Amino acid sequence: MDNIQDFIDEFFPNYFIYKTAKIDGDKIVLHFSTKKRILRCPHCGQETSEYATYYTRTVQDLPILDRQTYVKLRFRKMICSNKQCSMKYFNEPLDEYVSPKKRFSNRLLNLLVRIALTQPAEIGSRLCKEKHIKVSGDKLLQLAKAFTPEIDKNTITQIGVDDFALKKNIGMELFSSTSKQIE
């Protein structure tokens, strides 16, 4: 990578426009806006490029060079051009980078979920703090509880009692009813 634009092109969506960066001690803040593009209304599917106003969101991202990293995104509130649509306004989607109403980028969220599933909450929080990621133990617990694994049921050939005992006594109830059928 020869310059900052190569870095931006590699790690951020192609519709992000880099504005500035501010380095303040152990914190980096990157400022972006979005390119003007035609978007579809999520309700009716009508294309539009009209917007009503701009919003700014601050999102925590993976650390850069052992510095806490925040991304400030300036994005648009769009106007649906279909007059019959019940949704008059909608926010410009940023889903490939950050989910709606989330304060962590998708790539940071994936890392936090892995930490939440493998470490106790407070230890995970301290580990994140050492890596310059600001997250509480409670947030890690929330992420672990919300996690739903993707399981391809067609590839399962055998199952053990512990594999499906997700709640107390459920596995034993199923096991005892299965063993009665076998006899």
HELIX and SHEET records of a PDB file:
HELIX    1   1 ILE A    4  PHE A   11  1                                   8    
HELIX    2   2 ASN A  106  THR A  118  1                                  13    
HELIX    3   3 ALA A  121  GLU A  130  1                                  10    
HELIX    4   4 GLY A  137  ALA A  146  1                                  10    
HELIX    5   5 LYS A  153  THR A  155  5                                   3    
HELIX    6   6 VAL A  161  PHE A  164  1                                   4    
HELIX    7   7 ILE A  170  ILE A  182  1                                  13    
SHEET    1   A 4 PHE A  16  ASP A  24  0                                        
SHEET    2   A 4 LYS A  27  THR A  34 -1                                        
SHEET    3   A 4 ARG A  67  ILE A  79  1                                        
SHEET    4   A 4 TYR A  51  ILE A  64 -1                                        
SHEET    1   B 4 PHE A  16  ASP A  24  0                                        
SHEET    2   B 4 LYS A  27  THR A  34 -1                                        
SHEET    3   B 4 ARG A  67  ILE A  79  1                                        
SHEET    4   B 4 TYR A  89  ASN A  91 -1                                        
SHEET    1   C 2 LEU A  39  ARG A  40  0                                        
SHEET    2   C 2 GLU A  47  THR A  48 -1                                        
END                                                                             
